[in-house]
Structure formats: structure tokens, C-alpha cells
């Protein structure tokens, strides 16, 4: 699944366009490498989202095309 879509479906970022802009701006890394919006996300990948002084590091637990709002938190684990 594309990185920008994963961030939107998992609700780490509210909108896909915002997720794409964050990736283009170099604010997101996948397994230690700066990622593009089209980067493929797989189970086990580690994502780091950096916005100003705030950093969020998560591990991908599942990749699903659609998920209910209540179940979105189960797609990743914060590290």
C-alpha cells in the first residue's frame, strides 16, 4: 500500500493530501530512509513522522484498504 494512503487509513494523518505533502517535505521516514508518498508500506516497517519538535515512531502491524475508525489504532504500534 502507498505510504500516503496508509497514513490516511490508519488515521496517523487526517488527509491523504496532507500525508503526501509531509512525505514530499521530507518529514516522514520508512526504515530510516526519507520516503516519497508512493513508497510501499509493508507489515513490520518502522515509520517516523517528524513535525517540528514532535516525533512519532510507529511499527506497521497490518495493512488494510479500509478500516473502521475504532479499529484504525490496531494497524500500528507506537514505539
N, C-alpha and C positions, 0 to 999 in steps of 0.2 A: 504494500500500500504506500502511496506517496506520503511524504512527511507532512505536507500542509494539510492533507485530508485527515491523517491520523491525529494531528493536534486538534483539529476541529471536532472529530468524532469522539475523542477521549475527553473533550472539554478542557484541555490544558490551555487552549486559546479559543476565544469565543467565536471568531470568524475565520474562514479559510483565507480570505484575502489578507487579513492581519497576520496570519501564520506565514503566508508566502512572503510578505514584506519583511517580517522578522528574520526569516531564513536568508533572504536576499541581502539583508543588512549585516549578516554575519553574527547574529545573536543566538544561533542555535547550532550545537554540535551533535554529531551522531558518532559514538565510539571514538571521541577525541578529534574528529575531523569536522571542519566547518561544512555545513550541509546546505544544499540547494533545496528549493521547495519540491523538486521531483525526486529527491533521494529516497530510495526504497527502505522502508522500515520493516524489520522482522522481529519475531519474538526473541528476547534476550539482548536486544540493542539497548545502549545507555544513551539517553538524551540529556543534554544540559541546555537549559533556557536561561539566558542572561539578559536582564533588563535593569540597567543602572547598577545599583549595588546589590540587587536581589538576584540570586542564582537558585534555580530549581533543577535538581538532578533526579531523573526517574529511570526505571528499568521497564522495558516493554514486556508485559505478561501475556497479552493477547492482541490479535489484530482482527477486527471485525468491520464489515462495511457499515453496518448500522447497529446502534445500541441505544437502549433506553437511558434517560438521564440518570436514573437511580443506579444503573449498572456501569456507568462510564468510569467510575473510580476503580473498578476492578480490572481495567485494561492496563494499568501501570502500578508500579510501587515506587514510592518516594525513597530516596537513598539519603 
